[in-house]
Amino acid sequence: MDLRKPPPPPSRPEGCLVVAIRLPVRIVVLVLVVPVRMVWDALVVTGRFLRDTVLRPFGRALLWAGRAVFVWPFVGLWRYVLVPAGRALGWLGTVLVVVPAGWLYRYVLTPAGHALAWLARGLGGGFAWVYARVLTPVGHALAWLLKGIGAVLAALGLGVYTAVAWLVRYLLVVPARRLYTWLLAPVGRAVAWCVRGLGWLLGVLVTGAGVALYWTARVLFVLPALALWRWVLAPVGRFLAVVAREVGDALGHAWRVAGRISRAVGRALGTLFRWIFVEPVRWVYRSVLTPVGHVVRDAVLRPVADAARAVGRVSREVLASARDTVRQARADVRRMLFGEARQPAPVDRREPSVHDTRTLGRSTTALTKD
């Protein structure tokens, strides 16, 4: 791997005109571009703030609303209506169409098809016997008869054709060939020679006229247009190209410098806003509101919470005692009306009783109890 940097591209030599144009153009463009760049950066910051705080939550809300209005109803319709209905229709189609069709094909159409195939094979054998024993000999006889008639007609036609060909040859072809050889060919050669001579004369005239018109157009149009392009338009175009290139370079340079200026101004405004608003608010929150909040919490809220918890605890105890009293009174009334309830016979379940429950401090299991 070659770790050496490639040499920089050779710079083109610049003339004094380029250097004289560059500085004022860059100054003017920088003065014009700085406000545009600052406005652009402000719009970018505003757009990002609106995107993060307004457009993105609004888009999410619209997405949720779209799902709730359009997607979820169709999903529910598909899942709970169309799919069960399709399954029911499929089951009905299977029961009402597929099963009867299979039974019809198996027990009706298949035997009928086998019978038709057997009948077709029988008819095909009969037709084959008729073709081999009857139609083939008749066809051979007709073919032999037609071959004889064709031979006779061919012999008659050959004689007629020979006679007609001899008459056509000596009545039409030989006179036409002699007419072409001794009359039409010499006349055609003479006409062609005249046409070639006339074409050469017209070519000479057209060439002379073309040369005259070419030099006239060259002197009147081409040479003035060439001089205008070489001595006027080309220098003006080069000057305009230099100006356009310098303006483009100045715009790029001014845009970058304006970006740095706009960033510095934005940072200065942010620092000023932090010193004027954020830092005082932070100091007030940290030095005033936080101690006051702690004092209010320790002096007011925490005693009030303890008192509320104590009141709640007393209320729960009062309600529990009231429930026990009501339960005992209900049991006394039931005992006075219906007497004592019958106690169930004790059963040795080798388990601790209700009042003598298992604890971690005593051995009350079935293997270790006394």
Secondary structure by P-SEA (a helix, b strand, c coil): cccccccccccccccaaaaaacaaaaaaaaaaaaaaaaaaaaaaaaaaaaaaccaaaaaaaaaaaaaacccaaaaaaaaccaaaaaaaaaaaaaaccaaaaaaaaaccaaaaaaaaaaaaaaaaaaaaaaaaccaaaaaaaaaaaaaaaaaaaaaaaaaaaaaaaaaaaaacaaaaaaaaaccaaaaaaaaaaaaaaaaaaaaaaaaaaaaaaaaaaaaccaaaaaaaaaccaaaaaaaaaaaaaaaaaaaaaaaaaaaaaaaaaaaaaaaaaaaccaaaaaaaaaccaaaaaaaaaaccaaaaaaaaaaaaaaaaaaaaaaaaaaaaaaaaaaaaaccccccccccccccccccccccccccccccccc
